Amino acid sequence: MSGTATLERPQQKSPQNSNHFDVLIVGAGISGIGSAYHLKDQCPDKSFVILEMKDTFGGTWETHKYPAVRSDSDLYTFGYRFKPWVGTPVASAQAILTYMKEVIEENDLGRHIRYGHRITRCAWNSKHNLWTIEATRKSDGANVTFTANFLWMCQGYYDHEHPYIPDWPGREKYKGQFIHAQLWDPKTNYAGKRILVIGSGATAATVIPAFCEKAAHVTMLQRSPTYFYCAENKNELADRLRQIGIDEPTIHRVVRAQIMFDQDAMTKRCLEEPDAVFEELKTLIRHFSGKPDFAFEPHFTPKYRPWQQRLAFCPEGDIFRCAAEGKLSVYTDELESFTEKGVRTASGDEIEADMIVATTGFNLLMMGGITFEVDGTPVDWHDTVTYRGMMFTGVPNMVWVMGYFRASWTLRVDMLGDFVCRLLTHMQKKGVRKIEVALRPEDREMKIGPWMEPDNFNPNYLMRAQHLMPKAGDKRDWQHTQDYWRERDELPNIDLNGPEFRYS
């Protein structure tokens, strides 16, 4: 792969009604580009447009610009089903953007994208079976209106402009430089500085090794430890298959199958024998850190079981090497307050720093913060019940792409692409213009609860925002299960004539 990851905004030819489309896709990130591919490939007769808030494609990979930004899952499964990945399993943001650029160019998707369009309102009208989408065009501030028969929400699930920063006492006292990793300016100079990183998730594990290369010293302050899986940044099966001359599409298919088989086994083991899994994770850390006596207490012993929160891939165990080499110090404590020189912990320790970098995650943003209405009534997503984490009671002609957390996000992008195209084809054959999901008679006594049970998956951003999310039932049809290994069989076999689907 070669070339930069920036595409010029395409000049679109305008049909007679240039702002009406069969399908409107929201977002030109990893979900939107993948969905557009499937729509064009499987429903070539459907007109469509992609509206993107940013000036270019890429979504999360365009937002984050902190040092060494990379994937925290392997690209053989994070990459699309239809385009082989040929790089290292854990890839830089630039490599991912280049890959996406190739998808756009190879499939002539660029002419369907309208960049710099911030959607403000989506309104459904049952009389006309039509969505009206209002947007503000960045280039001239004009308000632009689109109409579409079907809405495909691929905008992601967090606020790209306002990261989560806790309301820490005394932050105004701090005299050094404070920045959240999501808002990182690549021009920032951190060489020779004492850096405090607040947080211990995948972002912290990415920036800390990069900081350690140039900083005077790096300190990590965490409320609680995180699990990491350490391994070499390569796939031996892929490398061997290339060595013996196997073609890339076959390598892609076989390696994806191997990785997903191994991930399934790991997920089950995390539930059935979490202590044994942790011991294996510790063995890997000792190996890659080069310290057989690497100390795990108290800074590297999480309070939850593996995969109850995301288990991030740590290539070559780089963050643990930094700790073993003395370049990284770790505090496990609550942040009590900021001081002029740094922060004070609840235990009374003062950590001095020239620069403080918050890696405290993001704010979940349901449907991109867009106002939704159905026949003049505002939609409160928390009043809806989800159908398999992709459709919602009371909201017609719409599918939302929410990927996986325990498996690669994009696996679900591909499967939902198949589902939406099958649904659109089914509607066309039936001669109907409206599809809505509704609870069946047998669901009347079903227990309704939160979108995600905390015992299943409980990252802080999701727990903070459960009140914004749709509700879920206690039956699999009315949940986002996070179980790729069952959904890969279930989703393709959904009965589109089932009683949960209402056509008109």
Wavefront OBJ file of the C-alpha trace (Angstrom):
o trace
v 0.000 0.000 0.000
v 1.260 3.461 -0.762
v 0.199 7.040 -0.981
v -1.267 9.496 1.468
v -4.647 9.104 3.110
v -6.244 12.357 1.971
v -8.810 12.488 -0.795
v -9.975 15.682 -2.397
v -13.670 16.323 -2.059
v -15.239 14.812 -5.182
v -17.262 16.824 -7.655
v -20.616 15.075 -7.871
v -22.870 15.110 -10.876
v -26.314 16.309 -9.870
v -29.360 14.358 -11.033
v -32.686 16.146 -11.253
v -33.259 15.737 -7.516
v -29.699 15.635 -6.297
v -30.602 15.519 -2.629
v -32.925 12.502 -2.622
v -31.489 9.008 -2.265
v -32.707 5.501 -1.658
v -30.226 5.183 1.219
v -28.414 7.822 3.243
v -25.333 6.631 5.144
v -24.177 8.725 8.080
v -20.400 8.792 8.526
v -17.352 7.989 6.368
v -15.445 6.093 9.032
v -14.671 2.396 9.091
v -18.390 1.545 9.382
v -19.680 3.926 6.726
v -17.124 3.003 4.069
v -17.648 -0.711 4.651
v -21.435 -0.318 4.539
v -21.234 1.695 1.321
v -19.170 -1.049 -0.293
v -21.765 -3.688 0.535
v -24.636 -1.503 -0.636
v -22.983 -0.804 -3.967
v -21.947 -4.424 -4.409
v -25.182 -6.129 -3.339
v -27.792 -3.485 -4.267
v -26.307 -1.736 -7.310
v -29.679 -0.288 -8.245
v -29.933 1.750 -5.025
v -28.862 5.393 -5.067
v -26.982 6.489 -1.968
v -24.977 9.249 -0.381
v -22.585 9.343 2.573
v -22.687 12.462 4.736
v -19.525 13.052 6.742
v -18.979 15.760 9.354
v -15.208 15.882 8.862
v -13.314 17.129 5.830
v -12.030 13.652 5.053
v -12.749 9.994 5.671
v -11.436 7.863 8.510
v -13.586 8.599 11.544
v -11.763 7.595 14.707
v -8.497 7.122 12.796
v -8.672 10.722 11.660
v -9.687 12.060 15.081
v -6.838 10.616 17.121
v -3.379 12.029 16.460
v -1.500 11.248 19.671
v 1.985 9.700 19.386
v 2.128 6.195 17.895
v -1.687 5.932 17.571
v -2.460 2.380 16.497
v -5.137 -0.299 16.484
v -5.711 -2.285 19.653
v -6.997 -5.320 17.757
v -5.555 -7.238 14.836
v -6.093 -5.909 11.340
v -6.692 -9.316 9.804
v -10.124 -9.233 11.444
v -10.475 -5.450 11.800
v -9.871 -5.135 8.085
v -12.864 -5.712 5.850
v -13.915 -9.192 4.779
v -13.693 -8.154 1.123
v -10.195 -6.621 1.122
v -7.127 -8.529 2.344
v -4.915 -6.928 4.969
v -1.212 -7.369 4.181
v 0.535 -5.444 6.968
v 1.337 -6.147 10.609
v -1.546 -7.324 12.836
v -1.407 -4.149 14.945
v -1.217 -1.193 12.590
v -0.719 2.542 12.775
v -3.572 4.930 12.139
v -1.837 6.040 8.936
v -1.722 2.461 7.640
v -5.436 2.045 8.380
v -6.259 5.318 6.617
v -4.240 4.210 3.592
v -6.164 0.935 3.554
v -9.468 2.824 3.689
v -8.310 5.151 0.926
v -7.689 2.144 -1.290
v -11.171 0.790 -0.562
v -12.708 4.139 -1.546
v -10.692 4.439 -4.754
v -10.934 0.796 -5.838
v -14.722 0.847 -5.502
v -15.400 4.393 -6.770
v -17.006 5.405 -3.472
v -15.539 8.907 -3.366
v -18.188 10.406 -5.628
v -20.866 9.323 -3.150
v -19.290 11.103 -0.159
v -20.159 14.655 0.839
v -17.638 15.874 3.360
v -18.114 18.767 5.740
v -21.809 18.079 6.374
v -22.888 18.119 10.020
v -26.315 16.522 10.405
v -28.543 18.327 12.909
v -31.939 16.641 12.514
v -33.486 13.477 11.100
v -37.274 13.355 10.843
v -39.407 10.416 9.668
v -42.772 10.986 7.994
v -45.060 7.938 7.844
v -47.416 9.552 5.319
v -44.629 9.712 2.743
v -42.452 6.910 4.200
v -39.501 9.243 4.036
v -36.644 10.511 6.138
v -35.811 14.219 5.959
v -32.223 14.918 6.982
v -31.098 18.441 7.757
v -27.411 19.332 7.752
v -25.122 22.333 7.937
v -22.493 22.546 5.208
v -19.145 23.545 6.634
v -17.781 25.228 3.526
v -20.346 28.053 3.488
v -22.512 27.528 6.578
v -25.559 26.773 4.443
v -28.386 24.599 5.717
v -28.883 21.658 3.366
v -31.804 19.226 3.289
v -31.729 15.644 2.043
v -34.441 13.023 1.813
v -33.970 9.264 1.901
v -36.068 6.130 2.018
v -33.684 4.381 4.403
v -31.203 5.643 6.995
v -27.991 3.738 7.740
v -26.353 5.137 10.885
v -22.581 4.557 10.767
v -21.454 7.571 12.794
v -19.814 5.624 15.613
v -20.668 5.841 19.270
v -18.612 8.579 20.918
v -18.171 12.334 20.810
v -15.185 13.109 18.569
v -14.963 16.720 19.729
v -15.461 16.530 23.491
v -13.552 13.761 25.291
v -14.307 12.629 28.812
v -12.379 14.695 31.357
v -13.380 14.121 34.983
v -14.174 17.175 37.060
v -10.882 17.090 38.921
v -10.518 19.655 41.720
v -7.950 22.405 41.249
v -7.120 21.817 37.597
v -6.901 25.581 37.093
v -3.989 25.666 39.569
v -1.720 23.560 37.404
v 1.033 25.623 35.732
v 2.213 22.983 33.288
v 0.682 21.781 30.034
v -2.537 19.754 30.230
v -4.057 17.928 27.264
v -6.459 15.082 26.646
v -5.037 12.491 24.253
v -8.088 12.764 21.979
v -7.272 16.455 21.419
v -3.521 15.951 20.942
v -1.765 18.363 18.583
v 0.960 16.484 16.634
v 3.162 19.584 16.862
v 3.391 19.218 20.660
v 6.970 18.834 21.858
v 7.406 16.464 24.792
v 11.128 15.717 24.520
v 12.977 15.948 27.829
v 9.800 16.542 29.852
v 8.410 14.795 32.892
v 5.074 13.452 31.700
v 2.184 12.234 33.806
v -0.325 10.026 32.001
v -3.682 9.672 33.760
v -5.380 6.399 32.845
v -4.282 2.885 31.988
v -6.362 1.692 29.034
v -5.393 1.083 25.426
v -4.598 4.762 24.753
v -2.283 4.975 27.747
v -0.554 1.766 26.670
v -0.011 3.296 23.236
v 1.310 6.731 24.172
v 3.485 5.694 27.125
v 6.079 3.715 25.103
v 6.235 6.599 22.605
v 6.688 9.145 25.393
v 9.390 6.999 27.001
v 11.547 7.310 23.886
v 11.989 11.093 24.313
v 10.688 12.152 27.725
v 12.826 12.636 30.807
v 10.492 10.274 32.653
v 6.911 9.029 32.405
v 4.513 8.337 35.262
v 1.182 6.559 34.925
v -1.565 7.264 37.451
v -4.444 4.806 37.343
v -7.489 4.184 39.474
v -7.318 0.483 38.703
v -5.129 -1.774 36.533
v -5.947 -3.083 33.051
v -5.374 -6.434 31.342
v -3.090 -6.592 28.322
v -2.220 -9.400 25.979
v 1.452 -9.251 24.969
v 2.732 -10.872 21.774
v 4.955 -10.212 18.804
v 3.410 -7.953 16.184
v 3.230 -10.602 13.510
v 1.079 -13.515 12.434
v 3.142 -16.633 11.889
v 0.454 -18.375 9.863
v 0.125 -15.432 7.467
v 3.891 -15.133 7.099
v 4.256 -18.861 6.421
v 1.438 -18.912 3.865
v 3.047 -15.975 2.039
v 6.391 -17.747 2.116
v 4.977 -20.763 0.296
v 3.196 -18.620 -2.297
v -0.446 -18.652 -1.215
v -2.500 -15.793 -2.688
v -3.519 -12.900 -0.413
v -7.320 -13.453 -0.546
v -6.817 -17.028 0.655
v -4.363 -15.908 3.342
v -6.862 -13.283 4.485
v -9.696 -15.807 4.736
v -7.657 -18.498 6.495
v -5.907 -16.163 8.937
v -9.203 -14.485 9.861
v -10.659 -17.913 10.586
v -7.652 -18.845 12.711
v -7.755 -15.608 14.722
v -11.493 -15.808 15.312
v -11.210 -19.446 16.396
v -8.513 -18.491 18.905
v -10.472 -15.465 20.120
v -13.551 -17.599 20.692
v -11.534 -20.017 22.793
v -9.985 -17.149 24.764
v -13.358 -15.502 25.406
v -14.797 -18.744 26.768
v -11.743 -19.332 28.946
v -11.989 -15.824 30.384
v -15.452 -16.775 31.651
v -14.696 -20.322 32.722
v -11.140 -20.076 34.092
v -10.200 -16.398 34.471
v -7.440 -17.065 37.010
v -5.655 -19.450 34.648
v -5.918 -16.904 31.828
v -4.422 -14.209 34.058
v -1.487 -16.455 34.889
v -0.842 -16.939 31.196
v -1.046 -13.184 30.591
v 1.484 -12.655 33.384
v 3.822 -15.234 31.842
v 3.773 -13.291 28.580
v 4.477 -10.025 30.416
v 7.465 -11.554 32.211
v 8.801 -12.822 28.900
v 8.465 -9.586 26.937
v 9.580 -7.323 29.785
v 12.743 -9.374 30.190
v 12.135 -9.661 33.939
v 11.241 -13.140 35.209
v 10.479 -11.534 38.575
v 8.299 -8.727 37.179
v 6.186 -7.458 40.099
v 2.433 -7.419 39.424
v 1.230 -6.267 42.821
v -0.282 -3.734 43.224
v -0.159 -2.005 39.843
v -0.884 -4.792 37.385
v -3.591 -6.873 39.076
v -7.028 -5.806 37.765
v -10.119 -6.064 39.943
v -12.331 -7.532 37.227
v -12.047 -10.730 35.206
v -10.354 -10.725 31.779
v -12.626 -9.482 28.974
v -15.134 -7.900 31.341
v -13.499 -4.826 29.893
v -11.511 -4.672 26.695
v -8.409 -6.873 26.536
v -6.030 -4.791 24.470
v -3.169 -6.150 22.403
v 0.234 -4.929 23.563
v 2.790 -5.531 20.783
v 6.135 -6.758 22.054
v 4.978 -5.923 25.596
v 6.324 -2.399 25.056
v 4.682 -0.688 28.048
v 5.971 -3.409 30.388
v 9.477 -3.063 28.983
v 9.309 0.628 29.821
v 8.378 -0.245 33.408
v 11.096 -2.884 33.663
v 13.721 -0.454 32.335
v 12.798 2.225 34.874
v 11.456 4.664 32.288
v 7.929 4.346 33.660
v 6.677 4.734 37.216
v 3.167 3.651 38.198
v 0.765 4.892 40.884
v -2.492 3.095 41.576
v -4.596 5.593 43.454
v -7.369 8.150 43.199
v -6.515 11.640 41.985
v -7.440 13.953 44.841
v -6.582 17.307 43.250
v -4.298 19.152 40.905
v -1.485 21.303 42.285
v 0.689 23.966 40.714
v 3.350 21.370 39.878
v 1.240 18.308 39.175
v -1.325 16.285 41.103
v -1.882 14.994 44.617
v -3.234 11.498 45.122
v -5.723 10.377 47.753
v -2.833 8.770 49.632
v -1.094 12.121 49.874
v 1.625 11.596 47.260
v 2.411 14.559 45.014
v 3.397 13.724 41.448
v 5.212 16.556 39.713
v 5.036 16.832 35.938
v 5.833 19.298 33.168
v 2.993 17.860 31.089
v -0.158 15.967 32.074
v -1.883 13.842 29.451
v -5.370 12.523 30.225
v -6.219 9.177 28.636
v -9.530 8.991 30.446
v -11.627 7.854 27.515
v -14.550 9.397 25.742
v -18.150 10.393 26.093
v -20.644 8.064 24.478
v -22.797 9.971 22.002
v -25.947 8.150 20.995
v -26.639 8.611 17.273
v -24.039 11.350 17.017
v -26.112 13.693 19.154
v -28.483 14.204 16.218
v -32.089 15.139 16.999
v -34.500 12.452 15.798
v -38.239 12.672 15.291
v -40.856 10.168 14.166
v -44.053 11.776 12.865
v -43.356 14.939 14.816
v -42.568 13.201 18.121
v -38.978 13.446 19.437
v -37.208 10.104 19.831
v -35.831 9.287 23.272
v -33.600 6.315 22.589
v -33.863 5.158 26.186
v -37.590 4.599 25.601
v -36.918 2.198 22.735
v -35.996 -1.490 22.853
v -33.187 -2.656 20.621
v -33.538 -5.417 18.064
v -30.162 -7.189 17.999
v -28.386 -3.910 18.685
v -29.161 -2.567 15.213
v -32.854 -1.582 15.011
v -35.194 0.037 17.533
v -38.877 -0.186 18.335
v -40.821 2.803 17.054
v -38.136 3.965 14.594
v -38.803 2.820 11.004
v -36.432 2.312 8.086
v -33.227 2.663 10.053
v -30.293 0.434 11.000
v -27.499 1.436 13.374
v -24.033 -0.087 13.107
v -22.645 -0.876 16.549
v -19.692 -3.222 16.276
v -18.081 -5.667 18.645
v -15.820 -4.974 21.595
v -14.595 -8.522 22.269
v -14.021 -9.167 18.584
v -13.061 -6.685 15.898
v -15.626 -3.941 15.287
v -15.571 -4.453 11.551
v -16.732 -8.060 11.672
v -20.188 -6.709 12.488
v -19.933 -3.992 9.837
v -19.641 -6.720 7.212
v -22.481 -8.818 8.639
v -24.846 -5.860 9.047
v -23.987 -4.853 5.495
v -25.274 -8.228 4.351
v -28.378 -7.878 6.528
v -29.312 -4.381 5.338
v -28.870 -5.323 1.687
v -30.961 -8.460 2.183
v -33.619 -6.391 3.959
v -33.746 -3.753 1.214
v -34.025 -6.446 -1.456
v -36.767 -8.178 0.532
v -38.730 -4.930 0.844
v -38.424 -4.310 -2.884
v -39.724 -7.797 -3.691
v -42.643 -7.341 -1.284
v -43.444 -3.950 -2.776
v -43.345 -2.200 0.603
v -41.720 1.057 1.638
v -41.699 0.811 5.425
v -40.091 -1.627 7.858
v -40.372 -1.383 11.628
v -39.520 -3.767 14.457
v -41.972 -4.410 17.286
v -42.202 -6.716 20.273
v -44.038 -9.935 19.464
v -46.967 -11.302 21.482
v -44.588 -13.762 23.154
v -42.401 -10.817 24.247
v -45.091 -9.064 26.295
v -43.850 -10.514 29.595
v -40.176 -10.226 28.645
v -37.946 -8.586 31.239
v -36.624 -5.234 29.974
v -33.295 -3.999 31.279
v -30.223 -1.927 30.372
v -28.482 -2.017 27.007
v -25.575 -3.939 28.525
v -25.493 -5.920 31.760
v -22.499 -4.772 33.838
v -21.452 -8.358 34.493
v -21.187 -8.873 30.741
v -19.209 -5.786 29.702
v -18.661 -2.750 31.891
v -16.235 -0.104 30.584
v -16.699 3.242 32.289
v -17.909 5.103 29.180
v -20.749 2.633 28.760
v -21.715 2.553 32.427
v -21.812 6.382 32.513
v -24.187 6.470 29.550
v -26.621 3.600 30.073
v -29.384 6.176 30.563
v -28.838 7.401 26.986
v -28.917 3.966 25.390
v -31.889 1.922 24.223
v -33.126 -0.838 26.496
v -32.647 -4.543 25.940
v -34.794 -7.600 26.638
v -33.768 -10.870 28.214
v -34.113 -12.698 24.875
v -31.270 -12.767 22.383
v -33.376 -11.154 19.646
v -33.686 -8.041 21.796
v -30.026 -7.676 22.802
v -26.660 -6.663 21.445
v -24.962 -9.774 22.725
v -21.335 -8.987 21.794
v -21.184 -12.638 20.710
v -19.793 -12.663 17.192
v -19.407 -16.426 17.202
v -23.171 -16.922 17.526
v -24.226 -13.912 15.478
v -22.213 -15.060 12.463
v -24.715 -17.921 12.214
v -27.790 -16.081 13.493
v -27.737 -12.825 11.521
v -27.608 -14.407 8.042
v -30.531 -16.645 9.008
v -32.892 -14.000 10.396
v -36.388 -14.672 9.074
v -37.344 -11.366 7.463
v -40.978 -12.475 7.540
v -40.832 -13.064 11.289
v -43.463 -11.461 13.558
v -40.978 -8.904 14.878
v -40.910 -7.212 11.452
v -43.819 -4.968 10.474
v -44.051 -3.970 6.810
v -46.302 -1.456 5.124
l 1 2 3 4 5 6 7 8 9 10 11 12 13 14 15 16 17 18 19 20 21 22 23 24 25 26 27 28 29 30 31 32 33 34 35 36 37 38 39 40 41 42 43 44 45 46 47 48 49 50 51 52 53 54 55 56 57 58 59 60 61 62 63 64 65 66 67 68 69 70 71 72 73 74 75 76 77 78 79 80 81 82 83 84 85 86 87 88 89 90 91 92 93 94 95 96 97 98 99 100 101 102 103 104 105 106 107 108 109 110 111 112 113 114 115 116 117 118 119 120 121 122 123 124 125 126 127 128 129 130 131 132 133 134 135 136 137 138 139 140 141 142 143 144 145 146 147 148 149 150 151 152 153 154 155 156 157 158 159 160 161 162 163 164 165 166 167 168 169 170 171 172 173 174 175 176 177 178 179 180 181 182 183 184 185 186 187 188 189 190 191 192 193 194 195 196 197 198 199 200 201 202 203 204 205 206 207 208 209 210 211 212 213 214 215 216 217 218 219 220 221 222 223 224 225 226 227 228 229 230 231 232 233 234 235 236 237 238 239 240 241 242 243 244 245 246 247 248 249 250 251 252 253 254 255 256 257 258 259 260 261 262 263 264 265 266 267 268 269 270 271 272 273 274 275 276 277 278 279 280 281 282 283 284 285 286 287 288 289 290 291 292 293 294 295 296 297 298 299 300 301 302 303 304 305 306 307 308 309 310 311 312 313 314 315 316 317 318 319 320 321 322 323 324 325 326 327 328 329 330 331 332 333 334 335 336 337 338 339 340 341 342 343 344 345 346 347 348 349 350 351 352 353 354 355 356 357 358 359 360 361 362 363 364 365 366 367 368 369 370 371 372 373 374 375 376 377 378 379 380 381 382 383 384 385 386 387 388 389 390 391 392 393 394 395 396 397 398 399 400 401 402 403 404 405 406 407 408 409 410 411 412 413 414 415 416 417 418 419 420 421 422 423 424 425 426 427 428 429 430 431 432 433 434 435 436 437 438 439 440 441 442 443 444 445 446 447 448 449 450 451 452 453 454 455 456 457 458 459 460 461 462 463 464 465 466 467 468 469 470 471 472 473 474 475 476 477 478 479 480 481 482 483 484 485 486 487 488 489 490 491 492 493 494 495 496 497 498 499 500 501 502 503 504
